[in-house]
Amino acid sequence: MKSVFIAILTASIVLLFLPCNSGTPDSCKHISSFIYICPNGTILRDTTTVPLDPVPPCPNRDPATGVASKDILINPLTKLSLRVYLPYVPNPTTRIPILVYFHGGAFCIGGPSSRLDHLYLNKVSSTAKVLIVSVGYRKFPQYEIPVPFDDAWVTLRWLASLKVIGFDPWIMTQGDFDKVFIVGESAGATIVHFLSLRAGFMALPHGVTITGAFLAMPYFLNSTLLPSEPKDFQQQSFYQVWDYVCPRCNEGVDSSYINPYGLGRMMTLIGIEKMMVYVGEKDYLKQRGIAYEDMVRSSGWDGELQAYKAPGEDHVFHVLKPNSTNTKIFIDRLAAFLNA
C-alpha cells in the first residue's frame, strides 16, 4: 500500500491540497503526525500536531516587543515569501546582524505566519537586536525534497543581492551584510546544515558570506540506530514521513539530504566561521544532534563549535513553550552567539 502512495506522489510534481472524500480526515489514513493519505489519493497536512493558527505581520510594531514585521514575496512564480522582523533601535541608521530563519515541521508543516513562530521570532529580534528573515520555503505535499533546500539557497542569494541593489529599505539600510547568520530548528536545522556546506564551495553574490550557523534539535536520520537511541526510533513519525517527502531519494533515510553522517572530512568545507548545536535532553533526536556535533568536531574544520543540552526539554521546546525558563535561556544563548 505504501508503495502505491509513493507512486502517486512521483507521478505529479504538484499535488492538489484538497479535502478528503468525506470532507474530514476521518476517512484518511494517518501516516504520521504530519500527513494523512486519503482514499482518493489526496495527501493532507496534519495541522493538529502543531496548530498553524496563522497571524498577520505587525508593521506598526508588536506592542509587547517593539518589533515591526512585514511579509515579502520574493518570487511570484514559485510564491516564495518571507516575513521580515525589525527590532526597535534608537538610531535607525545603525546596522544590525541579519538572521535567516528556517522553521521546523518535517518539511510538511509550519511557516512564517505560524503564531508560535511569530511569537518566538519577535522575542529573538527584540532580545538579540537582530533583523530576521523568516523563510516560507515550499513544503510537502505540494512540493517534494529538494524544493525546500533550493528555496533556502535562492533566499540567501536574494538577500546577498540587496547589499548592492534592491527594494527593501529595512534590510538595505539596517542589515549588516558582514554579519549574516542562518538559524533553524528540526527540519530547519537540516536546511542550515545543507547551506553551511554549500556556502563552502558556492559563493553568494557581492562577497556576502555566512558568519555562523545555529542548529536547534536538528532533524537528521539514517538507517542505523545510534548508541543509546530508543529501539522504537524508526517507528516514530519523523522517521516514517521521510519516504513521502522525498520519494525520489533512492537511498531513503540514507540520502545526503537527511543523513550527514557519512560526510566525514568533507565537513572541513563548511563555509562559516562558527556553529552552535542545541539539543533537548528528552528529545528523541538528541543523539542525532550529539553525533553531528562529534562529527564536526573531529572532522578537522577550523571554525568555532559550541554545544548545549537543555535539561529536561523535548523537541523544539523553545517554540512550543514560549514562556518557559529554558526558552528564555535558549534565546539568551542564541543572542550571545549572534552578538559575540
Secondary structure, 3 states (H helix, E strand, C coil): CHHHHHHHHHCCCCCCCCCCCCCCHHHCEECCCCEEECCCCCEEECCCCCCCCECCCCCCCCCCCCCEEEEEEEECCCCEEEEEEECCCCCCCCCEEEEEEECCCCCCCCCCCEHHHHHHHHHHHHHHCCEEEEEECCCCCCCCCCHHHHHHHHHHHHHHHCCCCCCCHHHHHHEEEEEEEEEEECHHHHHHHHHHHHCCCCCCHHHCCEEEEEEECCCCCCCCCCCCCCCCHHHCHHHHCHHHHCCCCCCHHHCCCCCCCCCHHHHHHCCEEEEEEEEECCCCCHHHHHHHHHHHHHCCCCCEEEEEEECCCCCCHHHHCCCCHHHHHHHHHHHHHHHC
